[in-house]
Amino acid sequence: MRTLTKWVVLTVACITTPSWAQETTQADFQKWCSLVEGRWVGTVKWVTDWQGFGKKGEQATAFWQGRRSIDGKVLFTKFLGGGGSDNGLTYYDAAAKRIRRTHVGSGGAVFQAILWRSGDNWKQEVDVSRPDGTRGKMTALFTFAEGGTKLTILIDSKIGVTATLTKTDGITNRTKPEGSAVSKSACAITMPKVCT
């Protein structure tokens, strides 16, 4: 009976482990890339002081760009907003069956994330390390609308002792007209030096 009880507890623990829900495929990674590649613009309101970017309550126009490597295995990203910038890589880790993201901000913060599909939306868990040694966690929900040209991001974070809830509305993809897919030729718009 004890063995059966242990087996049942172990089985229930494995079934309810959220990390299984976070497993992804190479096809998921390619889908994510197709959704986010291009140039995006929107307004960001800082809900906390963010070193190198802005102070709590400030608003800034933000620009984000994503482009795939020639072999399609990596998505290179760049964010510009307020006084700062962020460069990142998104890639598929086949051994872990995870989409991983690594970003480094001009203020010195480092972001390590996993990303997965959740129905029609995408979720992300992020470990944050700030230059002062403060660590934190963030979760994000990405919702695409209007043929993939509008993106809403809901972010819930706890950095140090500060917890925040951020929602960005109306981030717009400027290189992908409504209802169209971004093709390899779109890099001529976003990154001319790569294509010539």
Disulfide bonds with the S-S distance in Angstrom:
Cys187-Cys195 2.23
